[in-house]
Amino acid sequence: MAAQREHFLKTHFLKSPFLKTPFLKTPFLKTKLHSAISAAIIGTSLIMSAGVSSFTMAENALQEETRQQIMIPAGELGKTLTDIAVRHHIALSFDPALTQGLKNEAVSGNFSPLELIDVLLQNTNLIMTPNQDGTYSLMDQSDYTMSGLAVSASQINDSILSEYKGGQIESGGRLGVFGEQDSSNVPFSLVSYTNKAIEDQQLESIAEVLDNDASVQSGHGYGNYSEKFMIRGFELDSDAISYGGLYGILPRQVVSTNAVESVQLLKGSSAFLNGVTPGGSGIGGAINLEPKRADDDLTALTLDTTAEGQFGISTDVARRFGSNNQWGVRVNALHRDGDSAIDNETREETSISVGVDYQSKKLNVSTDVGYQKQTIDSGRSIVHVNSSLTEVPTVPDAETNYAPSWANSELETLYGMVSANYKLNQDWTLNGAIGANKNKEYGDYSSPTVNSLNGDATGRRLSVPYESNTFSSSVSLLGDLTTGRVTHQLNLAYSGFVNKTYTAYTMSNPTYDTNIYNPVDIAYPDTVFADGNMGNPNIRSKTDTKGLSFADTLGFMDDRILLTAGVRYQEINVNNYNYDGSVDTTYDDSATSPIYGIVYKPTDTVSLYANHIEALQKGENVSTSSSNNYSNAGASLKPYTSEQNEVGIKFEDGTLGAGAALFEITKPEAYGEAGKAYGYYGEQRNRGLELSLYGEPLTGLRINTSATWLDPKLKDTQSGTNDGNDAVGVAKYRIVLGGEYDIRSLQGLTLGGKVIRSGPQYLNASNTLELDPWTRFDVNARYVSKIAQQDITWRLNITNLMNEGYWASAAGGYLTQGNPREIKLSVSTEF
């Protein structure tokens, strides 16, 4: 095959008229986009000037690598080639259409990596050719013009992310107005957890996915079952998770992971990059979810169960069709039902998503539509603590459920998004996206307030119908140009959304008595207080945000230095309404904020970076809880401005990735005393250090470790009462040690696990109530077998192995208890 490859290069490319076209005389800008195009389209042509013999020498050196005993099962050729390239550090790129529908036979024997690929390509028209920069391309011998010439912009964008061995982590993700970016080229900390990580660890929620990162701490929302995140010590609500870069599209409280291709985490202030979030949270970071796409034909089926008797079934089907495979369809469906690991709690979930995409040389369009319904019965709630207590109550047993049997919530969401990009010419691309969401929720909620250290508590019933409609949109123009020896990556972008909410409530009174250690199940309490129309709630708020941004990334010294400067103009308009639909309060505000960032790459694997970013954020809504009784309950606070400064270093070589960052983030601090107004009193300033290490340091051993230390201080507080104290709900440190190892003595078996250590955190601003640090152990096993010539993957995951009871979070000024031990088993296959 090596001789065949050399003959092919000599007879086709040395004589190719493509070498004589003016196209090759056009100066390419040294950007990732152009690098991808040049490597895929003309790299092979350029190397001919240096002679084919140099490649033959390089190839021979690789072929003489130590051969190993290798056994490759039969499967999809494209997936098999990708797995081999990742495992053996071969920089191989190809158009997925080349391997569409092609299968590889099972192969076993002693091979070097290149010999193995040559064997797999036998009996096909495909050939692997070397490029001048040491990479390789897959080509069709019968069409040397290469179908990769029509590779889509979305495929090029995907190719710029570095997927590490094992396929669970990508270094990079969607960076707001900058689009998909490799982490090494941007002055921010950005990492993505792939669908493979979700599958292998059986992760059912976004909070479970981000347990893999020490910068993120998870808890529950106020009085409901939504997920609340703390990134770098600042809150990010579940309704602030973006979908394909658009806010307000996903389900509001809990998002299923079955239709998610990657969970992308941006650490640090993001309002310049992504715009204002719906609820005004997200000072410390952002989460974006990318939908699955039909890259290859796929029919997958998974059955799962738990030790408590919860059962689930999910399917994942993908197809490409059309004369050039320009059309693709991806369908994901899931149903899961049964008892959770918490006593008397049951959960049911149904979700379906359909993604359709069209890809051509210039135009790429995708449409995603999804439906999700979740029902939670006897759902364990958060816990409030009476301000008179002098210490935090001891945590109950891990399985204890202090929620009454009538506590429940039904969450239903229909959402959709259409996105497109059009390549105006070689250097300029126009992108656009619109999306909409309709949420409908109903819940009977009750959260106990602990009044004594013996666990005695009181509670009320609060019933709330909640509906929301969101329309979100974005438009951007991305371009590359050169002035002298300086490259420019320009982007002009608009983003905005309109969100309307509709609510009402009924509430019981007086309080009922219970105990968090020995809960009492009481009858459904009668309604005493009520407001609004429970059957058809009136509008309660309308938020309208618009933002326009411009940024230029200047490249110096062959893009060894990348300097980013930009400015964003942001408008926020908020109307609050009374329960009868009449206007209560309104405000309009706007701000112009800058962004500065620099990346210096002394080597191809090391990046030094720094950034300064400011952002205008929507003010938070004041709680209506009777336990606080704020005088301005239900109002929205005015918008505020946050600032971030950060310096860091990254190392990425495709095998290992590592990073370290020092940062400071400041924002106005909002809090209040019972019976008084809730408002901005002072400032929260978080300083921190982040460390991370991931990849495959040894063959078969993959690691994902990270650590964060935070110093979250309050400044200029009301009357100076809490000056110098730690902010509420911020763990002082968090460490995650995760990894997995392929057992060589039993091929197909992988064992892994994760240890999470979370430091102490305070429950109140006066710092008189402190949560103890806690440690959680998770273990997992994965075994790939073959039954009747069908590949079967078995997965076993145990979270909280020791079944420890612990207060996981004090975010929001209340307690969220960590989940008990849960044992999950699944079996998957692909047809």
C-alpha positions in Angstrom: 0.0 0.0 0.0 2.9 2.4 0.7 4.3 1.9 -2.8 0.7 2.3 -4.2 0.5 5.6 -2.3 3.8 6.9 -3.7 2.7 5.9 -7.3 -0.6 7.6 -6.8 1.0 10.9 -5.7 3.5 10.9 -8.6 1.0 10.0 -11.3 -1.9 12.2 -10.2 -0.7 15.3 -8.3 2.6 16.0 -10.0 0.6 16.3 -13.2 -2.5 17.9 -11.8 -3.7 21.1 -13.5 -4.7 22.2 -10.0 -1.1 23.0 -9.3 -1.1 25.6 -12.1 -4.3 27.5 -11.1 -4.2 31.0 -9.8 -5.9 29.7 -6.6 -2.6 28.5 -5.3 -1.1 32.0 -5.7 -3.7 33.5 -3.3 -2.0 34.2 0.1 -3.7 32.1 2.7 -4.2 33.8 6.1 -2.8 31.7 8.9 -6.0 31.0 10.7 -7.5 27.7 11.8 -10.0 27.8 9.1 -7.5 28.2 6.4 -5.1 25.7 8.0 -7.9 23.1 7.9 -8.7 23.9 4.2 -5.1 23.9 3.1 -4.3 20.7 4.9 -7.4 19.0 3.4 -7.2 20.4 -0.1 -3.8 21.5 -1.3 -1.4 20.1 1.3 -0.6 17.1 -0.8 0.0 19.2 -3.8 2.4 21.5 -2.1 4.6 18.7 -0.8 5.4 17.6 -4.3 7.8 20.5 -4.6 9.9 18.9 -2.0 9.8 15.5 -3.6 7.8 12.4 -2.9 10.9 10.7 -1.6 10.9 12.7 1.6 7.5 11.4 2.5 8.5 7.9 1.7 11.4 8.2 4.2 9.0 9.7 6.8 6.5 6.9 6.2 9.1 4.2 6.4 10.2 5.6 9.8 6.6 5.3 11.1 6.2 1.9 9.6 9.2 0.7 11.5 7.6 1.6 14.8 7.5 -1.3 17.2 4.7 -3.6 16.0 2.1 -4.8 18.5 -0.4 -7.5 18.6 -3.7 -5.8 17.6 -7.2 -7.1 17.3 -9.8 -4.8 15.6 -13.4 -5.9 15.5 -15.6 -5.5 12.4 -17.5 -2.2 12.4 -17.9 1.2 10.7 -14.8 2.0 8.8 -14.9 5.8 9.5 -15.2 5.2 13.3 -12.5 2.6 13.3 -10.0 4.8 11.5 -10.8 7.7 13.8 -10.3 5.5 16.9 -6.9 4.3 15.6 -5.7 7.8 14.7 -6.6 9.1 18.2 -5.1 6.1 19.9 -1.8 6.3 18.1 -1.5 10.1 17.7 -1.9 10.1 13.9 -3.1 13.4 12.6 -5.6 12.0 10.1 -8.3 14.1 8.5 -11.0 13.1 6.0 -14.4 14.0 4.7 -16.9 11.7 6.5 -18.7 11.2 3.1 -15.6 9.2 2.0 -16.4 6.4 4.5 -20.1 6.7 4.4 -21.6 3.2 4.4 -18.2 1.4 4.4 -17.5 -1.4 6.8 -14.2 -2.9 7.9 -13.7 -6.5 8.5 -12.2 -7.8 11.7 -8.4 -7.7 11.7 -5.8 -9.3 14.0 -2.1 -9.6 13.9 1.2 -7.7 14.5 1.0 -4.3 12.9 2.5 -0.8 13.2 -0.3 1.9 13.2 0.2 2.8 9.5 0.3 -0.8 8.5 -3.0 -1.4 10.3 -4.6 1.5 8.5 -3.3 0.2 5.1 -4.8 -3.2 5.9 -8.2 -1.7 6.7 -8.2 0.3 3.5 -7.7 -2.8 1.3 -10.6 -3.6 -1.0 -11.6 0.1 -1.0 -10.8 2.9 -3.4 -9.4 4.9 -0.4 -5.8 5.7 0.2 -4.1 7.6 3.0 -1.6 10.3 1.8 0.9 12.3 3.9 1.0 16.1 4.0 3.9 18.4 4.3 3.1 19.3 7.9 3.3 15.7 9.1 -0.5 15.1 9.0 -2.3 12.6 6.8 -5.4 12.8 4.6 -7.8 10.2 3.3 -8.5 10.3 -0.4 -10.5 8.6 -3.1 -8.1 7.2 -5.8 -11.0 7.3 -8.4 -11.5 11.0 -7.8 -8.2 12.8 -7.0 -9.9 16.1 -6.9 -11.1 14.9 -3.5 -14.6 15.1 -2.2 -13.1 17.0 0.8 -13.1 20.1 -1.5 -16.8 20.4 -0.6 -16.2 20.0 3.1 -18.7 22.2 5.0 -17.9 25.1 7.3 -19.5 23.2 10.2 -17.2 20.2 9.5 -14.2 22.5 9.5 -15.3 24.1 12.7 -15.7 20.7 14.3 -12.2 19.7 13.2 -10.6 22.5 15.0 -11.4 21.0 18.4 -8.7 18.7 19.9 -10.4 15.4 21.0 -8.2 13.6 23.6 -7.6 9.9 23.7 -10.7 8.0 24.8 -12.9 10.6 23.2 -14.5 12.0 26.4 -12.9 15.4 26.4 -12.4 18.1 23.7 -10.2 21.1 24.3 -12.4 23.9 23.1 -16.0 24.6 22.2 -18.4 27.4 21.2 -17.1 30.7 22.3 -20.1 32.9 21.8 -19.7 35.4 19.0 -16.3 33.8 18.1 -17.9 30.5 17.2 -16.2 27.1 17.7 -12.7 27.6 18.9 -9.7 25.5 20.0 -8.8 26.4 23.6 -5.2 27.0 22.7 -6.0 30.0 20.5 -8.3 32.0 22.8 -7.6 33.9 26.0 -10.2 32.0 28.0 -10.5 28.7 29.7 -12.8 26.4 27.7 -13.4 22.6 27.7 -16.0 20.2 26.3 -17.3 16.9 27.6 -18.5 14.7 24.7 -21.4 12.4 24.2 -19.0 9.5 24.8 -18.3 10.8 28.4 -22.1 11.0 28.9 -22.6 7.5 27.7 -19.6 5.9 29.4 -20.5 7.4 32.8 -24.3 7.1 32.3 -24.8 10.8 33.0 -28.4 11.8 33.0 -28.3 15.5 33.8 -26.0 18.5 33.1 -25.1 18.6 36.8 -23.8 15.0 36.6 -21.7 15.9 33.6 -20.1 18.9 35.2 -19.3 16.9 38.4 -16.2 16.1 36.3 -14.8 19.6 36.7 -13.6 21.2 39.9 -14.6 24.7 38.8 -18.3 23.7 39.0 -20.4 23.1 42.1 -24.0 22.0 41.8 -27.1 22.4 43.9 -30.9 22.8 43.5 -32.9 25.9 42.6 -35.0 27.8 45.1 -38.1 25.8 46.1 -38.1 23.6 43.0 -36.1 20.9 41.3 -34.0 22.9 38.9 -30.3 22.5 38.8 -28.2 25.5 40.0 -24.5 25.7 39.2 -21.7 27.7 40.9 -18.9 28.4 38.4 -15.8 30.1 40.0 -18.1 30.8 42.9 -20.9 32.6 41.1 -24.3 31.3 40.4 -25.5 30.0 37.0 -29.2 29.1 36.8 -30.4 26.2 34.7 -32.4 28.5 32.5 -29.1 30.2 31.5 -27.7 27.2 29.6 -27.4 28.0 25.9 -28.2 25.7 23.0 -26.1 26.0 19.9 -25.2 29.5 21.3 -28.8 30.6 21.8 -30.2 31.4 25.3 -33.7 30.6 26.5 -34.3 27.6 24.2 -33.8 24.6 26.5 -36.1 23.3 29.3 -36.0 25.6 32.3 -35.3 23.3 35.2 -33.6 20.1 34.2 -32.1 19.2 30.8 -31.9 15.6 29.6 -28.5 14.6 28.0 -29.7 12.0 25.5 -29.7 14.4 22.5 -26.5 16.3 23.5 -23.3 15.9 21.5 -21.2 17.9 23.9 -21.5 19.9 27.1 -19.2 22.9 26.7 -17.9 24.8 29.8 -16.5 28.3 29.6 -14.9 29.3 32.9 -15.1 33.1 33.5 -17.3 36.0 32.7 -19.1 35.4 29.4 -21.7 38.2 28.9 -19.6 39.9 26.2 -19.2 36.6 24.3 -22.8 35.3 24.7 -24.9 38.2 25.7 -27.1 38.6 28.8 -28.5 35.4 30.3 -32.3 35.2 30.9 -32.1 35.4 34.7 -29.0 37.5 35.0 -26.7 34.8 36.3 -23.5 33.5 34.8 -20.9 35.9 36.1 -18.4 33.0 36.7 -18.9 31.1 33.5 -21.3 29.7 30.9 -22.6 26.3 29.8 -23.5 25.6 26.1 -25.0 22.4 24.7 -24.4 21.3 21.2 -27.0 19.0 19.5 -26.1 15.8 17.8 -25.6 15.6 14.1 -25.8 12.8 11.5 -22.1 12.3 10.8 -22.3 8.6 9.9 -25.2 6.1 9.6 -26.1 4.9 13.1 -28.8 2.8 14.7 -28.1 2.5 18.5 -30.3 1.0 21.2 -29.6 1.2 25.0 -31.5 -0.4 27.9 -30.7 0.8 31.4 -31.8 0.1 34.9 -31.0 0.9 38.5 -30.8 -1.1 41.8 -34.0 0.7 42.9 -35.9 -0.6 39.8 -35.9 2.4 37.5 -35.9 1.3 33.9 -35.1 3.2 30.7 -34.9 2.7 26.9 -33.3 5.0 24.5 -32.6 5.0 20.7 -30.2 7.0 18.6 -30.7 6.9 14.8 -28.7 8.8 12.2 -28.8 8.8 8.4 -27.2 10.7 5.6 -28.7 10.8 2.1 -28.8 12.7 -1.2 -26.6 12.5 -4.2 -23.6 13.9 -2.2 -24.8 12.9 1.3 -25.8 16.6 1.7 -28.8 15.8 3.9 -28.7 14.3 7.4 -31.2 13.3 10.0 -30.5 12.4 13.7 -33.3 11.2 15.9 -33.0 10.6 19.7 -35.7 9.2 21.9 -35.8 8.3 25.6 -38.2 7.0 28.1 -37.2 6.3 31.7 -39.5 5.6 34.7 -39.3 4.3 38.3 -38.0 4.9 41.8 -35.0 7.0 42.5 -32.4 6.2 45.2 -34.1 8.6 47.5 -36.8 7.1 49.7 -40.4 7.3 48.2 -39.2 9.5 45.3 -40.1 8.5 41.7 -39.2 10.2 38.4 -40.5 9.7 34.9 -38.9 11.2 31.8 -39.8 11.2 28.1 -37.8 13.1 25.5 -37.4 13.1 21.8 -35.4 15.3 19.5 -35.0 15.5 15.7 -32.1 17.2 14.0 -32.1 17.8 10.2 -29.1 19.3 8.4 -28.1 20.3 4.9 -24.5 20.7 3.9 -23.0 22.1 0.7 -19.9 23.9 -0.3 -21.3 27.3 0.6 -24.5 26.9 2.5 -25.1 24.8 5.7 -28.5 24.8 7.4 -29.6 22.8 10.4 -33.0 22.5 12.2 -33.4 21.0 15.7 -36.8 20.3 17.4 -37.2 18.7 20.8 -39.8 17.8 23.3 -39.2 16.9 27.0 -41.5 16.0 29.8 -40.5 15.1 33.3 -42.6 14.2 36.3 -41.2 14.2 39.8 -43.3 12.7 42.7 -42.4 13.1 46.3 -39.3 15.0 45.2 -36.8 15.7 48.0 -36.5 19.5 48.4 -33.9 21.9 49.7 -33.7 22.8 53.4 -33.9 26.2 55.0 -32.3 26.9 58.4 -33.8 29.2 61.0 -31.5 32.2 61.5 -31.6 31.6 65.3 -29.5 28.4 65.0 -25.9 28.6 65.9 -24.6 25.7 63.8 -25.6 23.8 60.7 -27.9 20.8 61.4 -26.4 17.4 61.0 -27.1 15.9 57.6 -29.8 13.2 57.5 -29.1 9.7 56.2 -28.4 9.7 52.4 -31.7 8.2 51.4 -34.0 10.2 53.8 -36.8 12.0 52.1 -38.2 14.9 54.2 -40.7 15.9 51.4 -44.4 15.1 51.9 -45.9 12.5 49.5 -48.0 15.3 47.7 -44.8 17.3 46.8 -44.5 17.0 43.0 -43.7 18.8 39.8 -44.5 18.3 36.1 -42.2 19.9 33.6 -43.0 20.0 29.9 -41.1 21.8 27.2 -41.3 22.1 23.4 -38.3 23.8 21.7 -36.8 24.4 18.3 -33.9 26.1 16.6 -32.8 26.8 13.0 -29.2 27.9 12.3 -27.4 28.5 9.1 -24.0 29.7 7.8 -23.3 30.9 4.3 -19.8 31.3 2.9 -19.8 34.6 1.1 -16.3 34.0 -0.3 -13.0 32.4 0.8 -12.6 34.8 3.8 -16.1 35.9 4.9 -18.9 33.8 6.4 -22.4 35.0 7.5 -24.1 33.1 10.4 -27.6 33.3 11.7 -29.8 31.4 14.2 -33.3 31.7 15.6 -34.9 29.6 18.3 -38.1 29.4 20.4 -39.2 27.7 23.5 -42.5 27.0 25.3 -42.3 25.9 29.0 -45.2 24.7 31.0 -44.8 23.6 34.6 -46.9 22.9 37.6 -45.7 22.1 41.1 -46.8 21.5 44.6 -43.7 22.5 46.6 -42.7 22.3 50.2 -39.2 23.0 51.7 -38.8 22.5 55.5 -37.2 25.2 57.7 -35.2 23.6 60.5 -35.8 25.3 63.8 -33.8 23.0 66.2 -30.7 21.0 66.0 -32.7 17.9 66.8 -34.2 18.2 63.3 -37.6 19.7 64.2 -38.9 21.7 61.2 -41.9 23.5 59.8 -43.2 23.8 56.3 -45.9 25.1 54.0 -47.3 24.1 50.7 -46.8 26.4 47.8 -48.5 25.5 44.5 -47.3 27.3 41.4 -48.3 27.0 37.7 -45.5 28.5 35.6 -45.4 29.2 31.9 -42.8 30.9 29.7 -42.2 31.7 26.1 -38.9 32.7 24.7 -37.7 33.8 21.3 -34.0 34.1 20.7 -31.9 35.1 17.7 -28.3 35.9 16.7 -26.6 37.1 13.5 -22.8 37.3 12.9 -20.4 38.2 10.2 -17.0 36.5 10.5 -14.1 37.4 8.3 -10.3 37.2 7.8 -8.0 39.7 6.2 -4.4 40.7 6.3 -2.8 44.1 6.7 0.9 43.9 6.0 2.2 41.0 8.2 -0.7 41.2 10.6 -3.7 38.9 10.3 -7.2 39.8 11.5 -10.1 37.7 12.5 -13.0 40.0 12.6 -16.5 39.4 13.9 -19.6 41.6 14.1 -22.5 40.1 15.9 -26.0 40.7 17.2 -27.7 38.6 19.8 -30.9 39.0 21.8 -34.0 37.4 23.2 -37.5 38.2 24.5 -38.7 36.2 27.4 -42.2 36.3 29.0 -43.3 34.5 32.2 -46.7 33.7 33.5 -47.4 32.6 37.1 -49.9 32.4 40.0 -49.9 30.7 43.3 -51.8 29.2 46.3 -50.3 28.7 49.7 -51.3 27.0 52.9 -51.1 28.4 56.4 -50.3 27.9 59.2 -47.1 25.8 58.9 -47.1 22.1 59.5 -44.6 20.3 61.8 -42.1 17.6 60.7 -38.6 16.5 61.4 -35.8 16.1 58.8 -34.5 12.9 60.5 -37.9 11.4 61.1 -40.2 13.0 58.5 -44.0 13.1 59.0 -46.2 12.7 55.9 -49.1 15.0 56.4 -52.3 15.5 54.4 -52.5 18.0 51.6 -52.8 21.4 53.4 -55.7 23.7 52.7 -55.2 27.0 50.7 -55.3 30.2 52.8 -53.4 32.6 50.5 -53.7 32.9 46.8 -53.1 35.3 43.9 -53.5 35.1 40.2 -55.4 32.7 37.9 -54.2 29.2 38.6 -55.9 27.9 35.4 -54.6 30.6 33.1 -51.9 32.6 34.9 -51.3 36.3 33.8 -48.0 37.6 32.7 -45.6 38.4 35.5 -42.5 39.5 33.6 -41.1 40.4 30.2 -37.4 40.7 29.5 -36.1 42.1 26.3 -32.4 42.1 25.7 -30.4 43.3 22.6 -26.6 43.3 22.2 -24.3 44.3 19.4 -20.6 43.5 19.5 -17.5 43.9 17.4 -14.1 42.2 18.0 -10.8 41.9 16.2 -8.2 39.2 16.9 -4.9 40.4 15.5 -2.2 37.8 14.7 1.5 38.7 14.9 4.6 36.6 14.4 2.8 34.0 12.3 0.0 34.0 14.8 2.3 33.2 17.8 0.8 36.3 19.4 -3.0 36.7 19.2 -4.4 40.0 20.5 -8.1 40.3 20.9 -9.9 43.6 21.5 -13.6 44.2 21.3 -16.6 46.3 22.5 -20.2 45.3 23.2 -23.3 47.5 23.5 -26.0 46.0 25.5 -29.6 47.0 26.2 -31.9 45.5 28.8 -35.6 46.2 29.2 -37.6 44.6 32.0 -41.3 44.9 32.8 -42.7 43.4 36.0 -46.4 42.8 36.4 -48.7 42.2 39.3 -50.6 38.9 39.5 -53.7 40.6 37.9 -51.5 41.5 34.8 -51.2 45.2 35.6 -47.7 46.8 35.3 -45.8 46.9 38.6 -42.2 48.1 37.8 -40.2 48.8 34.6 -36.7 49.7 33.8 -34.4 50.2 30.8 -30.7 50.3 31.0 -27.8 50.0 28.6 -24.0 49.9 28.8 -21.0 49.7 26.6 -18.4 47.3 27.8 -14.9 46.3 26.6 -13.0 43.0 26.2 -9.2 42.6 26.0 -7.3 39.4 25.6 -3.9 38.2 24.5 -2.5 34.7 23.7 1.2 34.1 23.3 2.4 30.7 22.0 6.1 30.2 22.6 5.8 26.7 21.2 3.1 24.7 19.3 1.9 23.1 22.6 2.1 26.0 25.1 -0.2 29.0 25.3 0.1 31.9 27.7 -3.0 34.1 28.0 -4.6 37.0 29.8 -8.0 38.7 29.6 -10.1 41.6 30.9 -13.8 41.5 30.4 -16.7 43.6 31.6 -20.4 42.8 31.2 -23.9 44.2 32.0 -26.2 41.7 33.6 -29.9 41.6 34.3 -30.8 42.2 37.9 -32.1 39.1 39.8 -35.7 38.7 40.9 -36.4 39.2 44.6 -37.7 36.1 46.4 -41.4 35.9 47.3 -40.8 33.4 50.0 -42.7 34.0 53.2 -39.6 32.9 55.3 -37.8 36.1 54.0 -40.8 38.5 53.8 -38.8 41.1 51.9 -40.5 44.4 51.6 -39.9 44.5 47.8 -40.7 40.8 47.2 -41.4 39.9 43.5 -39.5 42.9 42.1 -36.5 42.8 39.8 -33.3 44.5 40.8 -31.6 46.9 38.4 -29.0 45.6 35.9 -25.4 45.5 37.2 -21.9 45.4 35.8 -19.3 42.7 36.6 -15.5 42.7 35.8 -13.0 39.9 35.4 -9.2 39.8 35.1 -7.4 36.5 34.4 -4.0 35.1 33.5 -3.2 31.5 32.7 -1.2 28.9 30.8 -2.3 25.9 28.7 -0.4 22.9 27.5 -2.0 20.7 24.7 -0.3 18.1 22.6 -3.2 15.8 21.7 -2.1 13.3 24.3 -2.1 15.5 27.4 -3.8 18.7 28.2 -3.1 20.9 31.2 -3.9 24.3 32.4 -3.5 26.8 35.2 -5.3 30.0 35.7 -5.4 32.9 38.2 -8.4 35.1 38.2 -10.4 37.8 40.0 -14.1 38.5 39.4 -16.1 41.2 41.1 -19.9 41.9 41.1 -22.3 43.9 43.2 -23.6 41.8 46.1 -27.4 41.5 46.7 -28.9 40.4 49.9 -31.4 41.5 52.5 -32.7 41.0 56.0 -36.2 39.6 56.8 -38.8 42.2 56.6 -36.6 44.7 54.9 -35.7 45.5 51.3 -33.6 43.1 49.3 -31.0 45.0 47.2 -27.3 45.7 46.4 -25.2 46.2 49.4 -21.5 46.0 48.7 -19.5 43.7 46.4 -18.5 40.1 46.1 -14.9 39.6 45.0 -13.7 36.1 44.1 -10.0 35.4 43.6 -9.0 31.9 42.6 -6.6 29.4 41.2 -7.6 26.6 38.8 -5.5 23.6 37.8 -6.4 20.9 35.3 -4.8 17.8 33.7 -6.4 15.4 31.3 -5.5 13.0 28.5 -3.7 9.7 28.3 -0.2 9.8 29.9 0.2 6.0 29.5 -1.3 3.7 27.0 -4.7 2.6 28.3 -4.7 5.0 31.2 -6.9 8.1 30.7 -7.2 10.8 33.4 -9.3 13.9 34.0 -8.2 15.8 37.1 -8.8 19.3 38.2 -8.6 21.5 41.3 -9.9 24.9 42.3 -9.2 27.1 45.3 -11.3 30.2 45.9 -11.1 33.3 48.2 -14.7 34.7 47.9 -14.8 37.9 50.0 -17.5 40.5 50.7 -16.6 44.1 50.6 -18.4 47.4 51.4 -21.4 45.6 52.9 -24.3 47.4 54.5 -23.0 49.2 57.6 -19.8 47.2 57.2 -21.4 44.3 59.1 -20.0 41.5 56.8 -16.9 43.2 55.4 -14.2 40.6 54.9 -16.5 37.6 55.3 -16.7 34.8 52.8 -19.6 34.9 50.3 -22.5 32.5 50.8 -22.4 29.0 49.2 -18.9 29.1 47.8 -16.7 26.1 48.6 -13.1 27.2 49.5 -11.7 24.4 47.4 -12.8 21.6 45.2 -10.7 18.7 43.8 -11.8 16.1 41.2 -9.6 13.1 40.5 -11.0 11.0 37.7 -9.7 8.3 35.4 -10.1 4.9 33.8 -7.8 2.1 32.8 -8.1 -0.6 30.0 -7.4 -4.0 31.6 -4.9 -5.7 29.3 -5.5 -9.2 30.6 -9.2 -9.0 29.6 -9.6 -7.3 26.3 -12.6 -5.0 26.2 -12.8 -4.3 30.0 -12.2 -0.8 31.3 -12.3 0.1 35.0 -12.6 3.7 36.2 -13.7 6.0 39.0 -13.8 9.5 40.4 -13.1 11.1 43.7 -14.6 14.5 44.5 -13.5 16.5 47.5 -15.3 19.7 48.3 -14.1 22.2 51.0 -16.1 24.1 53.6 -18.6 26.8 52.7 -20.8 29.2 54.6 -24.6 29.2 54.8 -25.0 32.8 55.8 -23.2 36.1 55.1 -22.3 36.6 58.8 -20.3 33.4 58.5 -21.7 31.9 61.7 -23.0 28.7 59.9 -20.4 26.6 58.1 -20.8 23.4 56.2 -18.3 20.6 56.7 -16.1 19.5 53.8 -17.1 16.3 52.1 -15.7 13.5 49.9 -17.6 11.3 47.4 -16.3 8.2 45.6 -17.7 7.0 42.3 -16.7 3.8 40.4 -17.5 2.5 37.0 -16.8 -0.5 34.7 -17.3 -0.9 30.9 -17.0 -4.1 29.0 -17.2 -4.5 25.2 -18.2 -8.0 24.1 -19.6 -9.8 21.0 -22.8 -11.8 21.0 -23.8 -13.5 17.7 -21.4 -11.2 15.8 -23.0 -8.1 17.4 -20.9 -5.7 19.5 -22.4 -5.2 22.9 -21.3 -2.6 25.5 -22.1 -3.2 29.2 -21.7 -0.4 31.6 -21.9 -0.4 35.4 -21.7 2.9 37.4 -22.0 3.5 41.1 -22.1 7.0 42.4 -21.5 7.8 46.1 -20.1 4.4 46.6 -20.0 4.8 50.4 -23.6 6.1 50.6 -22.4 9.1 52.6 -24.9 11.7 53.7 -23.6 15.2 53.1 -24.7 18.8 52.5 -23.5 19.3 48.9 -24.2 23.0 48.6 -25.3 26.1 50.5 -25.7 28.2 47.3 -28.6 30.6 47.6 -28.5 30.6 51.4 -30.1 27.2 51.8 -29.0 23.5 51.9 -29.0 21.0 49.1 -28.3 17.4 50.2 -26.2 15.2 48.0 -27.8 12.2 46.4 -27.4 8.7 48.0 -25.7 5.7 46.4 -27.1 4.9 43.0 -26.2 1.8 41.0 -26.8 2.0 37.3 -26.5 -0.8 34.7 -26.9 -0.5 31.0 -26.4 -2.5 27.8 -25.9 -0.9 24.4 -25.5 -2.0 20.8 -25.3 -0.5 17.4 -26.7 -2.0 14.2 
